[in-house]
Amino acid sequence: MASRDDIKFLSNPNIGKTQSKYCRFKKFGIKHIDYMDPDFLLQFVNAQGKILPRRITGNSLKYQKKVAVAIKRARHLALMPYVTDLYK
């Protein structure tokens, strides 16, 4: 009998299996989001410089608001650009 590695699937067997999203701030116990750290804030911004929504990042509402405020403060101090072309 053929093993699972020998079987060729017509469709991907991993379709429909989604990874559960989690709030990284709750998981790692991060209480303060520093707006002076643009490298960390880059994780929450797409290539055009837009803030990623909660449904993509998996942040809780409390920390998503703090991330948004930190990104806006960093933009105001010119640590991060408002609009870019392929920022990452």
C-alpha positions as CSV (number, residue, x, y, z in Angstrom):
1,M,0.0,0.0,0.0
2,A,1.3,3.5,-0.8
3,S,2.3,5.8,1.9
4,R,0.9,9.3,2.3
5,D,4.0,10.8,0.7
6,D,3.5,8.7,-2.5
7,I,-0.1,9.8,-3.0
8,K,-0.5,12.8,-5.4
9,F,-3.5,14.9,-4.5
10,L,-5.6,16.7,-7.1
11,S,-6.2,19.5,-4.7
12,N,-4.2,20.7,-1.8
13,P,-5.2,18.9,1.4
14,N,-4.4,21.9,3.5
15,I,-7.1,24.1,1.9
16,G,-9.6,25.2,4.5
17,K,-7.2,24.8,7.4
18,T,-6.5,28.2,8.7
19,Q,-4.0,29.1,11.4
20,S,-5.7,30.7,14.4
21,K,-4.9,34.3,14.8
22,Y,-3.7,35.6,18.1
23,C,-2.9,38.9,19.7
24,R,0.9,39.0,20.0
25,F,0.7,41.6,22.7
26,K,-1.4,39.5,25.0
27,K,0.6,36.3,24.2
28,F,4.0,37.9,24.9
29,G,2.8,40.3,27.6
30,I,3.7,43.5,25.8
31,K,2.1,46.4,27.7
32,H,3.7,49.4,26.0
33,I,4.0,50.1,22.3
34,D,6.8,52.5,21.6
35,Y,6.3,54.9,18.7
36,M,10.1,55.5,18.6
37,D,10.6,52.0,17.2
38,P,9.7,52.1,13.5
39,D,11.2,48.7,12.8
40,F,8.6,47.0,15.1
41,L,5.8,49.1,13.7
42,L,6.6,48.0,10.2
43,Q,4.9,44.7,11.0
44,F,1.6,46.5,11.1
45,V,1.9,48.5,7.9
46,N,1.6,47.2,4.3
47,A,3.9,48.0,1.4
48,Q,2.0,51.3,0.6
49,G,2.3,52.5,4.2
50,K,-1.3,51.8,5.2
51,I,-2.1,50.4,8.6
52,L,-3.2,46.8,8.4
53,P,-6.6,45.9,9.9
54,R,-7.3,43.7,12.9
55,R,-8.7,40.9,10.8
56,I,-5.3,40.5,9.2
57,T,-2.9,41.2,12.1
58,G,-5.0,39.4,14.7
59,N,-4.6,42.1,17.3
60,S,-7.2,42.7,20.0
61,L,-9.1,46.0,19.8
62,K,-7.2,47.5,22.7
63,Y,-3.8,46.9,21.2
64,Q,-4.9,47.7,17.6
65,K,-5.9,51.2,18.8
66,K,-2.5,51.6,20.5
67,V,-0.7,50.4,17.4
68,A,-2.6,52.9,15.3
69,V,-1.8,55.8,17.6
70,A,1.9,54.8,17.7
71,I,2.1,54.6,13.9
72,K,0.4,58.0,13.6
73,R,2.9,59.5,16.1
74,A,5.8,58.0,14.3
75,R,4.5,59.5,11.0
76,H,4.1,62.9,12.6
77,L,7.8,62.8,13.8
78,A,8.9,61.7,10.4
79,L,10.1,58.3,11.6
80,M,7.8,56.6,9.2
81,P,6.4,57.9,5.9
82,Y,2.7,58.6,5.3
83,V,2.6,57.2,1.8
84,T,5.3,55.2,0.0
85,D,5.9,53.0,-3.0
86,L,7.0,49.5,-1.8
87,Y,8.2,50.6,1.7
88,K,9.1,47.1,2.8
